[in-house]
Amino acid sequence: MQILFIADPLDQFKIYKDTTFSMMREGARRGHRIFACEPHEMAWQGATVDARVKEIRLTGDADVWYEVIGTRVAALTEFDAVLMRKDPPFDMEYINATWLLEIAERAGARVFNKPSAIRDHSEKLAIAEFRQFVAPTLVTRDAGRLRAFHAEHGDVIYKPLDGMGGTGVFRIGPDGRNLGSVIEMLGENGARSVMAQRFIPDIALGDKRVLVIGGKVVPHSLARIPQGNEVRGNLAAGGLGEARDLSARDRQIAESLAPVLWQRGLLLVGLDVIGDYLTEVNVTSPTCFQEITDQTGFDVPKMFIDALELAV
């Protein structure tokens, strides 16, 4: 197969942990040709969406990990699979990229995750569809309601709807200290929506990333455990990653969502679970392949490329 990865700049990859790199490595191991571009290198003209793509060869060297075999402009329909792996922020340019990918899809390109499904599943708000698994949550721009939610629940997490890696996450305890400042800052004085969620004490045991690939559940999670006085478990915020077998509740949540999300064209989803509660549904560029594989021996990249080969 010829596989095109739409991703961040290759020179920024930290290959010892990068999930997109692990996908490329497994694809190359099977003899698939690997191509890469960035979203800004896509263009639409007439009936075609094309991109300036680089074909790369993986060198096996930890420092200079790839070499460019050639560069050309190619229609996205020329590839057997197009993988959208650009990290957030999920801004207007990200949305524009999904629209371009949809035009390519209508012309016959096979795009994963499905562009419309990426747009339709806000990583924070998608949990609303599965509220039987969700802790008490409020999303609003109304400062009064955000304050009332804290008055009701006492210990609350506030976060922006478009953050990633734990950015902009605040815990306001029972004393309510800094509540007004946090609401004003996150909500930009009523201009932006804020998510409030009852604090889940089990965060001390880790924010678990549960992977769903091709409608099937990976049997291990990666618990991102907060360190020191930090409330965030995200690896980007200094959390410690510890692979674990899925709990019965983890599996119940994942197996309930898996067929629904796969039917909608989401080949890869990363569910975030704290204790017994679903907190996020990640569809843009879910990670943790290498950490789970390294710690458990379960080959997550192999499962992913198996599913990709079946899907195309």
N, C-alpha and C positions, 0 to 999 in steps of 0.2 A: 504494500500500500504506500501511497504518498500521503503523509500526514502534515498538515499545516498547523502550527501553534501560533495563535495571536496572543502575545504576551508582553510583559515589560522588557526593557532592554536586556539582552543576554548577558552583558558584562556586569549586570547588577545581581545576577543569580548567586545565591549562597548554596553551592551544589551539595554540600554535606547534609542539607535539610530540605532543599527545594523540591516540592511535589511535582512541578512541571518538568524539572530535570529528570526526576525518576521515571516519569511517563516517557520522555524522550529516550532514555537509556534502555528501557524495556522494549520500546518500539524498534530501536536500532538493533538490539540484540536479536530480534526476530527477522531482521533484514528489511524492515520498512524504511523508506526514505524520509528523512526528517527535514522540514522546512520551518522557518520562523519569520514573523514580521511583527510590527507594532501596529496598534489600531490606526494611527495617523497615516500609515502607509497604504491604507485601503482607499479606493476611489470608485465612484460610480459614474459611468458615462454610457448613454444609450441603454442597451439591454444587459450590460455586463458590470459586475463588481469585480475589480481586480485588486492586486496588491503588489508592491515591490517586495519580493520574498528572497530570503537567503536559504539555500540548501546548505545544511551543515553536517559535518562528520564529528562524532564524539571521539575525543582523543584518548580518554582514559587518564589524562593528566589532571591532577587536582587544581592546578593553577590555570593553565591554558586548556580549558576543558572542551573547547570546540574549535574547529576551523571551518571557514567558509569555502565550500566547493564552488559555488557560483551564485550569482544574483540575477534575477530577471523579474519582469512584470508578468504576472500570470493571473488568469481568471480563477476565482475561487472554485468554480465548477471543475477545474482540472484536478483537484485533490480528492482523494477517496474520503478523507475526513478533515474537517476544520474544527479545531478545538479552541474555544474562546477561554483564555486563561489570564486575561488582564486583571490585575488586582484592582480593588476599589482605590480611590473614591468613586462611588456610583453617581457621577455627576452628569451634566448634560452631554458631554462628549462621549461618555460611556453609553448613554442612551442612543446617541447618534450612531455609534458603532453597531448597536444591536439592530437598528433600522437598516443599515447597510447590509448586515449579515442576513436580514430577512429578505432583502431584494435578491441576494445571492441564492438564498434557500429556494425562492420561487423559481429561479432559473435551474435548479437541480443540485445545488451544493448541499452536502450533508454536514450540518453544523451542530456541535455539542458544546455546552448545553444549548437547547433550542433558544434562539434569541428572544422570542416572545415570552417564553417561560421564565427567562432571566428577569425580564422587565416586570412580569406579573407577580413575582414572588419577592417582595421586599424582605430582606433578610431579618429585619426586626418584626414587621407586621404580619408576615406569613403565619406566625403562630396563632393568629386569631381564628384561623380555620380549624385549628385542632385544640380548641380551648379546654377540652377534657384533660389535657396534659399540662396546662399552663397555670402558673401561680397568679394571684390577683395582679392585674396589670391595667394601666391607664395610659392612653395616648391622647394628648390634647395640647393646644396652645394657650389654654385658659389657666392663668396663674392661680386663680382661686381654686379651681378643681385640683390642681397639682398640690396645693397646700392642704386641701381637705383630704386628699389621699394619704398624705403623711399623717395627718391627725388621726385617721382611721387605723392605719397599720403601724405607725410608730417607727419602724426601721425600714427605709426605702432606698432602692437604687434608682438614680435618675441618669438617663443617657440619651444622646442624640439618635435620631433614626438613621443617619447616614455615616455613623462612625465605624471604624474597623480597628482590630488589634487592641481593643480596650480604651481607645481614645475618648475622652470626654465622659467617662463613667465616674459617677460620684455616689457615695453612700452617705445618707443623712440619718443619723441615729435618733433615738427618742428625744434628745434634748433639742432637736430641730436647729442646731447651730449651723449657720450659713445657708439655711434653706432658701431664703429670699435671693441671696446672691447666685446660688446655683440655678434656680429657676430663671432669673433674669439673664444669666450668661448663656445657658443652653437654649433658652427660648428666644433670645435676642429681643427681650421685652415684648413678647407676644407675636413675633414675626415667624417663628419656627415651632414645629411640633416637637414635643418631648415625650419620651417613654418613661413612665414611673412603674416600678415593679417591687412588690413586697420582697424585702431582703430574704434570701434563702441561706440559712446558716450552713448548709452542706457545702457551700462554696469552699469551706476550709478543707474539704476532701477532694476538691478539684472540680473544674468546669470541663465536663467530658465531651470530647469530639467523637461523635458516632458517625461513621461513614456508610453511605448507601450508594451502591454502584450497580447500575443496570437493574434496579428493583430488588437487589439482594443486599443483605446487611453484612458488613464486615464484622467478624465475631469478637473483635477487640476494639476498645476505645482508647483515646489518649486523654488522660485526665491532666488538665493544666492547673497546677496547684499554686495558689498565691504564696509568695514568700514574704517573710517579715510581717510588717504591718499593712502590706498591700492587700486591697480587697479584690483586685483583678487577677484572674488566673492566666490571662492571655500570654502566650510565649513572648509576644512582642513587648509585653509589659513586665517581663522578667519572671514569668511563671515557670515552674519546673514541670516538664512533661513526663508522665508515668503511664505506660501502657497497662491496660487491665482487660480482663475478660468482661464482657457485657453482663450487667446485672439483669435480673428478670424484668425489671421495670424499663431499663434501657432497651432491651429487646422488644418489649411490648410497644413502646413508643415507635421505634424504628420500623418494626414490621407492620405497624398500622399505617405509617406514612409512605413506606417504600413503594407499594404498587400504585398509589395515587400519583406520586411525584414522577415515577418512571413513565406512566401513561401520558404525562404532560410534556415529555421530551427532556426530562432532567436526568441525564446519564449519571452524573455525579452530584451528590448532595452531602453536605456536612451538617449534621444536626448537633446543636449544643444542648447538653442536658446537665442541669445542676440538681443533685439529689434525685428527686422523683419528677422534676419539672423540665419541660421543653422550654428553652429560652430563645433560640434562634434557629432559622432554617437557611443555611449558607449555600448559595447557588452560583456565585460569581467565580471564585477560584478556591474551592475548599482545599485544605492542606492536611498535613500530618501523615502522609503515606510513609515517609522514610522512618519517622520515629516509631510508628507501630511495627513496621517490618523489622527494624533493627532490634527492637526489644522483645518481640514475640516469635519471630521467624515466619510469621504469616505474610506471604508475598502480596502486598496490596497493589503495587504496580502491575504485577502479572494479572491479578483479578480485573484490574481496570482495562488493560489492553485486550484481555479475553472478551470483555463486555463490548469494547469498541469494535472489535473484529466481527462480533455477532451482529452489532447494530448496523453496520454498513453492508 
